[in-house]
């Protein structure tokens, strides 16, 4: 029975790894679901550069006519749409960015925080 449990966990881990490495990218859904007259969320995805820390990265495009600055709230969602983990990340290191420009954000955390995550909700908060 213990062997079966280990095998099931291994299959799950391999499946998630395959999904992520084949372009697990929620940017399309996030971009379509959160666009305002001021900003647009773009290119949200997972980067697995290390076995100790993965990152959620993306861009915020300034669609206003003036400089903006702020941070994003990132919600890690499971298949039911439930929020399993929430965090914040600075956009452009907290510096303002101009009209028409996009600025990046990233948030690094342990890979275990991605267990069961299939999508993200990203909300820009202007300061």
N, C-alpha and C positions, 0 to 999 in steps of 0.2 A: 504494500500500500504506500509506503514511504517513497519507493522508487517511482510509482505512478505520479505522486504529487510533485516530485522533483522534475519528472519529464514534462508534466503539464506546465510548470513554471518556466521551464526552459523553452518550450514551444511558444508560450506567451511572450517571453522576452525576445525571442527571435522574430516573431511576428511584428512586435512593436518596432524593433530595430529596422526591419525591412520596410515597414510603412514610413518611418522617419527618414531612412536613407533614400527612399524612392521619391522624395519630394513632399513629405508631410509639410504642407504649407497652407496656413489658414488665411493668407493675405486676401484672397479673393472674397471669402465670406466676410472677413472683418472689414475690408474696404467697402463692400457694398452695404454692410449693415451699419457702419458708422461714418457718415460723411455729413458735415455741416457746411454752412456757408463760409465758415472760417478755416476749417481744417479738413484733411482727408488722411485716414490711416492707410498705410501702404506696406506691402512686402513683409508681413508678420510671419516669422518662421522660427524653427529650432535650429541651433548650431550645436553640434556635438563634437567640439574640438578637443575635449578632454574626457577621460573616464571619471573624473572627479567633479566636474562642473559643466553643465550644459547651459545654453543661453537662449532666451527669447529675444529676438532682435526685430526691428522694424523701423519704419520711417513715418514721420508726421509731415504732411505737406501744408504749408501756410497758404491758404486760398483767400486771405483777407488782403486789405490794402495797407496794412501797417505791420510793424514788427510784432512778433509774439514770443513768449517764453513760458515754460511750464514743465509739467511732468505727465506721465501716463500712469493710469491704474491698469494693471494687467490681471485679468481673471482667468484662471485655468479651469476649463470646463470638461466634464465627462460626457459620455454618450447621451445621458438624460438631460444635459444642459445645466446640471448642477455645478455650482462653483466649489471646486475642491481646494483651491489655494488662491490667495490674492496678494498682490504686492504692488509697489510703486517703483518707477524708474525715471530718472531725469532725462529730458529730451535736450540734445545738444549741450550736455553738461550743465544745463541751467542757463545757458546764454541765449539771448534773443536771436531769432532768425527772421529774415525779411520775406516780403510778399513773393509768392511764386516759388520759394525755395522749400526744399525738404531737409529735415534734420533727423538724425538717427537717435534711437534709444536701444539700450540693451540691459538685460537683467540676467545675472548668472546665479544658478542654484544647483543643488545636488540632483543627479539624474532621477533619484527616487521620487522627487516632487513632480515628475512627469508621468508617474504611474496612473493609468486610467485617463489621461488627458487626451482629448481628441480635437480640441479647438481652444481658441482664446478670444476673449472680449477685451479690446483695448479702448480706453477712454482717455482723451487728452484733457488735462485740467490746466487752464491758463492761470498764471500767477501775476 
